[in-house]
Protein backbone atom coordinates (compact mmCIF):
# COMPACT_ATOMS: atom_id res chain seq x y z
CA UNK A 1 0.00 0.00 0.00
CA UNK A 2 1.37 3.37 -1.02
CA UNK A 3 1.96 5.78 1.91
CA UNK A 4 1.44 9.44 1.10
CA UNK A 5 2.89 12.49 2.90
CA UNK A 6 -0.61 13.17 4.24
CA UNK A 7 -0.71 9.65 5.72
CA UNK A 8 2.64 10.22 7.43
CA UNK A 9 1.57 13.59 8.77
CA UNK A 10 -1.66 12.12 10.12
CA UNK A 11 0.31 9.37 11.87
CA UNK A 12 2.66 11.91 13.44
CA UNK A 13 -0.30 13.97 14.60
CA UNK A 14 -1.83 10.88 16.23
CA UNK A 15 1.45 10.14 18.00
CA UNK A 16 1.72 13.73 19.27
CA UNK A 17 -1.74 13.50 20.81
CA UNK A 18 -0.85 10.15 22.38
CA UNK A 19 2.34 11.65 23.79
CA UNK A 20 0.54 14.52 25.52
CA UNK A 21 -2.08 12.13 26.90
CA UNK A 22 0.54 9.92 28.55
CA UNK A 23 3.54 12.17 29.22
CA UNK A 24 4.16 13.33 32.77
CA UNK A 25 6.04 16.51 33.63
CA UNK A 26 9.55 16.06 34.94
CA UNK A 27 9.88 16.00 38.70
CA UNK A 28 10.79 19.36 40.23
CA UNK A 29 11.66 20.69 43.66
CA UNK A 30 9.48 23.73 42.89
CA UNK A 31 6.03 23.38 44.43
CA UNK A 32 4.76 26.75 43.18
CA UNK A 33 6.47 28.00 40.00
CA UNK A 34 6.54 31.54 38.71
CA UNK A 35 5.13 30.30 35.42
CA UNK A 36 3.85 27.09 33.87
CA UNK A 37 3.84 25.62 30.39
CA UNK A 38 0.39 25.74 28.78
CA UNK A 39 1.51 24.50 25.37
CA UNK A 40 -0.05 21.16 24.54
CA UNK A 41 -0.86 18.85 21.67
CA UNK A 42 -2.88 21.32 19.59
CA UNK A 43 -0.13 23.94 19.65
CA UNK A 44 2.52 21.36 18.81
CA UNK A 45 0.48 20.07 15.88
CA UNK A 46 -0.11 23.62 14.66
CA UNK A 47 3.66 24.24 14.66
CA UNK A 48 4.26 20.96 12.83
CA UNK A 49 1.71 21.92 10.18
CA UNK A 50 3.52 25.22 9.59
CA UNK A 51 6.93 23.55 9.41
CA UNK A 52 5.71 20.94 6.95
CA UNK A 53 4.00 23.58 4.81
CA UNK A 54 7.34 25.28 4.16
CA UNK A 55 5.72 28.70 4.76
CA UNK A 56 7.59 29.61 7.90
CA UNK A 57 8.32 33.34 7.79
CA UNK A 58 5.64 35.97 8.39
CA UNK A 59 2.61 35.29 6.21
CA UNK A 60 -1.00 34.13 6.25
CA UNK A 61 -0.93 32.63 9.74
CA UNK A 62 0.27 35.94 11.19
CA UNK A 63 -2.51 37.77 9.33
CA UNK A 64 -5.12 35.34 10.68
CA UNK A 65 -3.86 35.78 14.22
CA UNK A 66 -3.95 39.58 13.88
CA UNK A 67 -7.56 39.41 12.72
CA UNK A 68 -8.52 36.99 15.49
CA UNK A 69 -6.90 39.22 18.10
CA UNK A 70 -8.73 42.30 16.79
CA UNK A 71 -12.04 40.44 17.07
CA UNK A 72 -11.20 39.30 20.59
CA UNK A 73 -10.28 42.80 21.74
CA UNK A 74 -12.90 44.64 19.72
CA UNK A 75 -10.61 46.97 17.77
CA UNK A 76 -10.20 47.77 14.09
CA UNK A 77 -6.57 46.80 13.51
CA UNK A 78 -3.79 44.75 15.09
CA UNK A 79 -0.17 44.26 14.06
CA UNK A 80 1.85 41.34 15.41
CA UNK A 81 5.54 41.76 16.25
CA UNK A 82 8.24 39.62 17.80
CA UNK A 83 7.78 40.74 21.45
CA UNK A 84 5.85 43.04 23.75
CA UNK A 85 8.96 45.19 24.08
CA UNK A 86 9.05 45.56 20.29
CA UNK A 87 5.38 46.49 20.40
CA UNK A 88 6.18 49.37 22.75
CA UNK A 89 9.09 50.47 20.56
CA UNK A 90 7.03 50.37 17.38
CA UNK A 91 4.04 52.17 18.93
CA UNK A 92 6.27 54.93 20.27
CA UNK A 93 8.04 55.16 16.92
CA UNK A 94 4.67 55.62 15.25
CA UNK A 95 3.81 58.53 17.54
CA UNK A 96 7.23 60.08 16.98
CA UNK A 97 7.31 59.78 13.20
CA UNK A 98 8.05 63.09 11.49
CA UNK A 99 5.33 62.38 8.93
CA UNK A 100 2.68 63.47 11.49
CA UNK A 101 2.23 67.16 12.19
CA UNK A 102 0.95 66.34 15.69
CA UNK A 103 3.54 63.65 16.43
CA UNK A 104 6.06 63.58 19.24
CA UNK A 105 9.25 65.56 18.76
CA UNK A 106 12.65 65.27 20.48
CA UNK A 107 12.47 66.71 23.96
CA UNK A 108 8.72 66.11 24.37
CA UNK A 109 7.67 64.47 27.63
CA UNK A 110 5.77 61.19 28.06
CA UNK A 111 4.29 60.33 31.46
CA UNK A 112 4.84 56.75 32.68
CA UNK A 113 4.69 54.98 36.04
CA UNK A 114 7.92 54.52 37.98
CA UNK A 115 7.06 50.85 38.62
CA UNK A 116 6.85 48.90 35.37
CA UNK A 117 9.07 46.87 33.04
CA UNK A 118 12.06 48.80 31.62
CA UNK A 119 10.98 48.43 28.01
CA UNK A 120 7.90 50.48 28.75
CA UNK A 121 10.26 53.41 29.33
CA UNK A 122 13.29 52.83 27.10
CA UNK A 123 11.39 53.29 23.79
CA UNK A 124 10.46 56.82 24.92
CA UNK A 125 14.16 57.64 25.16
CA UNK A 126 14.94 55.78 21.95
CA UNK A 127 12.69 58.15 19.97
CA UNK A 128 14.29 61.20 21.58
CA UNK A 129 11.64 62.00 24.19
CA UNK A 130 11.84 62.37 27.96
CA UNK A 131 10.10 59.86 30.24
CA UNK A 132 8.46 61.51 33.24
CA UNK A 133 8.22 58.97 36.05
CA UNK A 134 5.30 59.35 38.43
CA UNK A 135 4.63 57.49 41.64
CA UNK A 136 2.07 54.72 41.93
CA UNK A 137 -0.78 54.07 44.33
CA UNK A 138 0.13 51.86 47.30
CA UNK A 139 -2.98 49.69 46.94
CA UNK A 140 -3.43 49.29 43.16
CA UNK A 141 0.31 49.67 42.31
CA UNK A 142 -0.85 51.72 39.31
CA UNK A 143 -0.15 55.25 38.16
CA UNK A 144 -3.01 57.46 39.31
CA UNK A 145 -4.87 60.21 37.43
CA UNK A 146 -4.00 62.60 40.27
CA UNK A 147 -0.27 62.01 39.75
CA UNK A 148 -0.62 62.32 35.99
CA UNK A 149 -2.52 65.59 36.20
CA UNK A 150 0.11 67.16 38.45
CA UNK A 151 3.02 65.93 36.32
CA UNK A 152 1.81 67.66 33.15
CA UNK A 153 3.96 70.53 31.84
CA UNK A 154 3.89 72.48 28.56
CA UNK A 155 6.25 69.80 27.18
CA UNK A 156 3.93 66.88 27.95
CA UNK A 157 2.64 65.22 24.78
CA UNK A 158 1.63 61.69 25.76
CA UNK A 159 0.61 59.34 28.58
CA UNK A 160 1.54 55.66 28.75
CA UNK A 161 -0.60 53.96 31.42
CA UNK A 162 0.51 50.47 32.48
CA UNK A 163 -2.10 48.03 33.78
CA UNK A 164 0.33 46.53 36.25
CA UNK A 165 0.18 42.75 36.65
CA UNK A 166 -3.32 42.67 35.15
CA UNK A 167 -4.83 45.45 37.29
CA UNK A 168 -6.60 48.09 35.16
CA UNK A 169 -5.76 51.76 35.62
CA UNK A 170 -8.53 54.33 36.00
CA UNK A 171 -8.77 54.75 32.23
CA UNK A 172 -11.98 56.80 32.34
CA UNK A 173 -10.20 59.57 34.21
CA UNK A 174 -6.95 59.09 32.25
CA UNK A 175 -8.78 59.66 28.99
CA UNK A 176 -10.52 62.73 30.43
CA UNK A 177 -7.11 64.21 31.29
CA UNK A 178 -5.75 63.31 27.85
CA UNK A 179 -8.70 65.01 26.14
CA UNK A 180 -8.34 68.14 28.29
CA UNK A 181 -4.66 68.49 27.43
CA UNK A 182 -4.70 67.06 23.90
CA UNK A 183 -2.34 64.21 24.81
CA UNK A 184 -1.69 60.95 22.99
CA UNK A 185 -2.40 57.74 24.95
CA UNK A 186 -0.69 54.39 24.47
CA UNK A 187 -1.86 51.65 26.85
CA UNK A 188 0.77 49.14 27.96
CA UNK A 189 -1.37 46.02 28.42
CA UNK A 190 1.52 43.56 28.21
CA UNK A 191 0.48 41.98 31.53
CA UNK A 192 -3.25 42.63 31.32
CA UNK A 193 -4.89 40.43 28.68
CA UNK A 194 -8.61 40.26 29.42
CA UNK A 195 -8.63 42.93 32.13
CA UNK A 196 -11.59 45.30 32.01
CA UNK A 197 -12.82 48.66 33.23
CA UNK A 198 -16.50 47.96 33.62
CA UNK A 199 -17.40 46.12 30.43
CA UNK A 200 -14.66 47.73 28.33
CA UNK A 201 -11.43 45.78 27.82
CA UNK A 202 -8.14 47.48 28.54
CA UNK A 203 -6.40 48.19 25.28
CA UNK A 204 -9.45 49.86 23.76
CA UNK A 205 -9.15 53.28 25.40
CA UNK A 206 -5.98 54.78 23.92
CA UNK A 207 -5.05 55.33 20.30
CA UNK A 208 -2.82 52.28 20.46
CA UNK A 209 -2.24 49.47 22.95
CA UNK A 210 0.48 46.88 23.35
CA UNK A 211 0.41 43.25 24.48
CA UNK A 212 3.03 40.59 25.15
CA UNK A 213 2.72 36.90 24.37
CA UNK A 214 5.90 35.85 26.15
CA UNK A 215 5.96 32.38 27.67
CA UNK A 216 4.83 33.50 31.15
CA UNK A 217 1.87 35.63 30.07
CA UNK A 218 -1.87 34.96 29.97
CA UNK A 219 -1.40 33.29 26.60
CA UNK A 220 1.81 32.63 24.77
CA UNK A 221 3.34 32.49 21.32
CA UNK A 222 6.66 31.73 23.14
CA UNK A 223 8.00 35.09 21.96
CA UNK A 224 5.66 37.64 20.42
CA UNK A 225 3.64 40.79 20.88
CA UNK A 226 0.80 42.80 19.39
CA UNK A 227 -0.04 46.43 18.81
CA UNK A 228 -3.75 47.14 18.57
CA UNK A 229 -5.20 50.30 17.04
CA UNK A 230 -8.62 51.40 18.18
CA UNK A 231 -9.78 52.84 14.86
CA UNK A 232 -7.34 55.13 13.01
CA UNK A 233 -5.99 53.26 9.99
CA UNK A 234 -3.09 55.69 9.57
CA UNK A 235 -1.45 54.14 12.65
CA UNK A 236 -1.86 50.56 11.45
CA UNK A 237 -0.47 51.36 8.02
CA UNK A 238 2.57 53.01 9.55
CA UNK A 239 3.05 50.06 11.92
CA UNK A 240 2.88 47.56 9.06
CA UNK A 241 5.61 49.42 7.20
CA UNK A 242 7.84 50.13 10.19
CA UNK A 243 7.61 46.50 11.39
CA UNK A 244 9.23 45.33 8.16
CA UNK A 245 12.05 47.63 7.06
CA UNK A 246 9.68 50.47 6.10
CA UNK A 247 8.39 48.77 2.98
CA UNK A 248 4.99 49.10 1.34
CA UNK A 249 3.69 45.55 1.63
CA UNK A 250 0.51 44.74 3.57
CA UNK A 251 -0.62 48.39 3.77
CA UNK A 252 -4.22 49.22 2.84
CA UNK A 253 -3.00 52.28 0.88
CA UNK A 254 -0.41 50.30 -1.06
CA UNK A 255 -1.95 50.96 -4.50
CA UNK A 256 -2.18 54.71 -3.88
CA UNK A 257 1.44 54.97 -2.77
CA UNK A 258 2.62 52.72 -5.58
CA UNK A 259 1.07 55.09 -8.11
CA UNK A 260 2.83 58.06 -6.50
CA UNK A 261 6.18 56.35 -6.99
CA UNK A 262 5.35 54.46 -10.16
CA UNK A 263 8.93 54.48 -11.44
CA UNK A 264 9.92 52.03 -8.70
CA UNK A 265 9.06 48.34 -8.24
CA UNK A 266 6.42 48.53 -5.50
CA UNK A 267 7.50 45.17 -4.10
CA UNK A 268 10.67 46.90 -2.96
CA UNK A 269 9.33 50.34 -2.12
CA UNK A 270 10.31 51.77 1.28
CA UNK A 271 8.07 54.58 2.45
CA UNK A 272 9.15 55.16 6.07
CA UNK A 273 12.10 54.35 8.31
CA UNK A 274 11.62 50.91 9.82
CA UNK A 275 12.92 47.96 11.78
CA UNK A 276 12.82 44.20 11.42
CA UNK A 277 10.42 43.24 14.22
CA UNK A 278 8.55 40.53 12.34
CA UNK A 279 7.15 37.43 14.05
CA UNK A 280 7.22 33.98 12.49
CA UNK A 281 4.35 31.85 11.29
CA UNK A 282 5.27 29.42 14.07
CA UNK A 283 4.50 32.05 16.72
CA UNK A 284 1.16 32.92 15.15
CA UNK A 285 0.16 29.26 14.81
CA UNK A 286 0.63 28.79 18.55
CA UNK A 287 -1.20 32.07 19.18
CA UNK A 288 -4.30 31.01 17.26
CA UNK A 289 -4.63 27.92 19.44
CA UNK A 290 -3.82 29.72 22.69
CA UNK A 291 -6.26 32.55 21.98
CA UNK A 292 -9.13 30.06 21.97
CA UNK A 293 -8.03 28.84 25.41
CA UNK A 294 -7.21 32.23 26.93
CA UNK A 295 -10.67 33.02 28.40
CA UNK A 296 -10.41 29.83 30.45
CA UNK A 297 -6.81 30.63 31.43
CA UNK A 298 -7.92 34.07 32.65
CA UNK A 299 -10.88 32.64 34.56
CA UNK A 300 -8.57 30.20 36.36
CA UNK A 301 -6.06 32.96 37.16
CA UNK A 302 -8.74 35.29 38.52
CA UNK A 303 -10.25 32.55 40.68
CA UNK A 304 -6.82 31.63 42.03
CA UNK A 305 -6.10 35.26 42.90
CA UNK A 306 -9.39 35.52 44.79
CA UNK A 307 -8.51 32.36 46.73
CA UNK A 308 -5.10 33.78 47.66
CA UNK A 309 -6.65 37.08 48.77
CA UNK A 310 -9.21 35.30 50.92
CA UNK A 311 -6.67 32.90 52.39
CA UNK A 312 -4.21 35.67 53.29
CA UNK A 313 -6.79 38.12 54.67
CA UNK A 314 -5.46 37.67 58.22
CA UNK A 315 -1.94 38.60 57.02
CA UNK A 316 -2.90 42.05 55.80
CA UNK A 317 -1.72 43.71 59.01
CA UNK A 318 1.79 42.90 57.76
CA UNK A 319 1.35 42.55 53.98
CA UNK A 320 -0.30 44.93 51.52
CA UNK A 321 -1.99 42.95 48.73
CA UNK A 322 -2.78 44.55 45.38
CA UNK A 323 -6.41 45.62 44.96
CA UNK A 324 -8.43 46.66 41.92
CA UNK A 325 -10.71 49.69 41.77
CA UNK A 326 -14.50 49.14 42.08
CA UNK A 327 -16.01 47.86 38.85
CA UNK A 328 -12.63 46.79 37.46
CA UNK A 329 -11.68 43.22 36.53
CA UNK A 330 -8.12 42.18 37.47
CA UNK A 331 -6.83 39.48 35.10
CA UNK A 332 -4.19 38.22 37.56
CA UNK A 333 -0.82 38.06 35.85
CA UNK A 334 0.95 37.59 39.20
CA UNK A 335 0.40 38.05 42.94
CA UNK A 336 2.42 40.89 44.52
CA UNK A 337 2.91 41.53 48.23
CA UNK A 338 4.45 44.63 49.83
CA UNK A 339 5.43 44.72 53.50
CA UNK A 340 3.57 47.30 55.56
CA UNK A 341 5.45 49.78 57.73
CA UNK A 342 4.79 47.76 60.88
CA UNK A 343 5.79 44.39 59.41
CA UNK A 344 8.04 42.58 61.93
CA UNK A 345 10.15 40.94 59.22
CA UNK A 346 12.10 41.87 56.11
CA UNK A 347 11.19 41.23 52.50
CA UNK A 348 14.34 39.14 52.14
CA UNK A 349 13.38 36.95 55.10
CA UNK A 350 9.97 36.29 53.58
CA UNK A 351 11.54 35.62 50.18
CA UNK A 352 14.04 33.14 51.66
CA UNK A 353 11.26 31.39 53.58
CA UNK A 354 9.16 30.98 50.43
CA UNK A 355 12.06 29.88 48.24
CA UNK A 356 13.14 27.31 50.84
CA UNK A 357 9.63 25.85 50.61
CA UNK A 358 9.76 25.53 46.82
CA UNK A 359 7.75 28.70 46.13
CA UNK A 360 9.45 30.78 43.44
CA UNK A 361 9.53 34.55 43.93
CA UNK A 362 10.77 37.61 42.10
CA UNK A 363 10.78 41.40 42.60
CA UNK A 364 7.77 43.42 41.48
CA UNK A 365 8.92 43.93 37.88
CA UNK A 366 11.80 46.45 37.79
CA UNK A 367 10.95 47.99 41.15
CA UNK A 368 11.47 51.74 41.12
CA UNK A 369 13.07 52.15 37.71
CA UNK A 370 14.67 55.43 38.77
CA UNK A 371 16.96 53.32 40.99
CA UNK A 372 18.09 51.02 38.17
CA UNK A 373 21.67 51.58 36.93
CA UNK A 374 20.53 52.09 33.34
CA UNK A 375 18.76 55.27 34.38
CA UNK A 376 22.13 56.86 35.14
CA UNK A 377 22.69 56.97 31.39
CA UNK A 378 19.39 58.26 29.99
CA UNK A 379 17.43 61.52 30.33
CA UNK A 380 14.38 61.36 32.57
CA UNK A 381 12.39 63.44 35.00
CA UNK A 382 10.35 62.56 38.08
CA UNK A 383 7.30 64.47 39.22
CA UNK A 384 7.73 63.54 42.89
CA UNK A 385 10.09 61.67 45.20
CA UNK A 386 8.54 58.33 44.20
CA UNK A 387 8.11 57.18 47.79
CA UNK A 388 5.66 54.34 47.05
CA UNK A 389 7.84 53.12 44.18
CA UNK A 390 10.81 53.07 46.56
CA UNK A 391 8.78 51.11 49.09
CA UNK A 392 7.84 48.53 46.44
CA UNK A 393 11.49 48.38 45.37
CA UNK A 394 12.73 47.66 48.90
CA UNK A 395 9.82 45.76 50.42
CA UNK A 396 7.88 44.11 47.60
CA UNK A 397 7.95 40.70 45.97
CA UNK A 398 5.56 38.59 43.96
CA UNK A 399 4.71 34.97 43.31
CA UNK A 400 3.25 33.38 40.21
CA UNK A 401 -0.39 32.82 39.31
CA UNK A 402 -0.85 30.03 36.79
CA UNK A 403 -3.76 28.02 35.40
CA UNK A 404 -3.82 24.37 36.28
CA UNK A 405 -2.48 24.49 39.84
CA UNK A 406 -4.23 22.25 42.34
CA UNK A 407 -6.20 23.14 45.43
CA UNK A 408 -3.54 21.31 47.46
CA UNK A 409 -0.78 23.53 46.00
CA UNK A 410 -2.80 26.66 46.70
CA UNK A 411 -3.51 25.64 50.28
CA UNK A 412 0.21 24.93 50.77
CA UNK A 413 1.23 28.41 49.56
CA UNK A 414 -1.34 30.16 51.73
CA UNK A 415 -0.36 28.21 54.83
CA UNK A 416 3.37 28.73 54.17
CA UNK A 417 2.89 32.52 54.09
CA UNK A 418 0.49 32.57 57.05
CA UNK A 419 2.79 30.43 59.20
CA UNK A 420 5.70 32.77 58.54
CA UNK A 421 3.69 35.89 59.38
CA UNK A 422 2.34 34.31 62.58
CA UNK A 423 5.75 33.09 63.72
CA UNK A 424 7.64 36.30 63.06
CA UNK A 425 4.84 38.32 64.62
CA UNK A 426 5.28 36.43 67.86
CA UNK A 427 9.08 36.58 67.87
CA UNK A 428 9.21 40.22 66.72
CA UNK A 429 12.21 39.59 64.49
CA UNK A 430 13.94 42.53 62.83
CA UNK A 431 11.54 44.73 60.88
CA UNK A 432 11.25 45.40 57.18
CA UNK A 433 13.97 46.93 55.03
CA UNK A 434 14.55 50.63 55.41
CA UNK A 435 14.18 52.59 52.19
CA UNK A 436 17.71 53.64 51.28
CA UNK A 437 18.78 57.21 50.81
CA UNK A 438 19.45 57.55 47.10
CA UNK A 439 20.04 60.39 44.69
CA UNK A 440 17.06 62.69 44.50
CA UNK A 441 14.74 61.64 41.62
CA UNK A 442 13.00 64.99 41.28
CA UNK A 443 14.71 66.66 38.36
CA UNK A 444 15.64 65.89 34.78
CA UNK A 445 18.75 63.73 34.49
CA UNK A 446 20.67 64.21 31.28
Secondary structure, DSSP 8 states (H G I E B T S, - for coil): ----HHHHHHHHHHHHHHHHHH------S-SB-S------HHHHHHHHHHHHHT--BSSHHHHHHHHHHHHHHT-SEEEEES-HHHHHHHHHHHHT-TT-TTS--TT-EEEEESBS-HHHHHHHHHTT-EEEEE-B-TTT-SB-HHHHHHH--TTEEEEE-B-GGG----HHHHHHHHHHHT-EEEEE-TT-TT-EETTEETTSSSSEEEEE-BTTSSS--BS-EEEEESS-HHHHHHHHHHHBTTB-TT-TTHHHHHHHTTTS-GGG-B-S---B---BHHHHHHHHHHHHHHHHHHHHHHHHHHHHHHHTGGGTTTEEE----TTEE---SEEEEEE-TT-SS-HHHHHHHHHHTTB-EE-STTSBGGGSGGGGSS-EEESS--HHHHHHHHHEEEEE--TT--HHHHHHHHHHHHHHHHHHHHHT-------------SS-B-
